[in-house]
Amino acid sequence: MDTELRATHDLPLSSFDVLFQLALAPMGRLRLSELGDKLLITLSGISRLVDRLERVGLVRRETDPEDRRSYYAMLTVEGEARLCRAQPTHVARVWSPTPPRAPAPIPARR
């Protein structure tokens, strides 16, 4: 799925996941710590990912007015548009009747 999203929409799966979570959030924004928790990514990892998305205009960072140490990631209009274009590719892969390749067998425990 990652390869297909990159090739078709120039959007890695990790970036798609960020945009999707922001689209679901009230007002299209989440604290970086909340976003990291939802995606099971460390605070430093989500910060770097948001930096990359911010550089290409898909999200923007905003200081939390109640806690100047915290930042929000906010979905931009371009981020929402890219997500909307990528969603059919994501849905088609998730709901595909057969996986693109068979998974490797799980080794037996001894």
N, C-alpha and C positions, 0 to 999 in steps of 0.2 A: 504494500500500500504506500509506503514511504517513497519508493522509487517512482510509482505512478503519479503521486501528488507532486513530487519534485519536477518530473518531466512535463506534466500537463499544466501545472499551475505555479511552478517555481515556489512551492510551499512545502517544506518538510512536514512530516506527520507531527513532530513536536510543536511546530509553529501553528499548524491547524488546530491542535488541541488547545493551545493558548487562546487563539481567536474564538474557538467554540465556547470555552468556559467564560470568556468575557461577554460573548453574545448572550449567554444564559443569565448573567449576573444583572442585578438591578442597576440601571443607569449605565450598563456596559462597562462596569469597572469593578476591580477587586484589588485589595491590598496585595502587594507582592507575596507576603507571607501566606495569605489565604490561597492565592493562585498556586503557589508552590505546594501547599498541602493537598489541594485538589488533584494535582498532577504528579504527586509523589516525587517532587524535585526539591533539592535543597534551596535555601534562600540565595546562596551565591549562584547556583545553577539557573534559577529562574531569573535572577537579575541579569545574567549574561544573555539569556534568551530574549528577554524583554529589550535589552540594549540593541540586539540585532534587528528585532521587529520595529523598534523605534527608528533606527537608521533608514529603513525602507518605507517608513510612513504608515505602517499597519497598526501600530499602537502609539500611545503617548504616555508619558509618565507625569504624574501630578502629585504634589506634596499633599499629605493628609492635613487639612486645616486644624484638626484637633490634636494631632501628634506629629510635629515637624520631623520626627525621626522616621516616620513611615511614609511609604509612597504607594500610590495607586497605579495600576496599569489600566489604561482606558482604550477601548476599541475606537479606532478612527473610522471615518466614512470609507476610506480606501480599504481598511482592514475588513470591514463588514462586507464590502463588495467582493474582495478576494475570497472570503469565507463562503459567500453565496455561490461564487463560481466553482469553488472546489467541493462543495457539499455533494453534488451528484456523483462525483468520482469516488468520494469516501463512502457514500451509501451503497453504490454499486459494488464496491469491494467488500464491505461488511456483510451485505446480504447476498453475495455471490453463492450459488448453490454448491460450487466446488472450490476448494482453495487453489491458488495459483500453482502450488506444488505440494506434494505430500509431506507432512512433517516427519522428521526423523523419529524412529521408534525410541521409546524410553527404555533405557537399559534396565534389566531386572536387578533388583536389590539382592545382595548376598548376605 
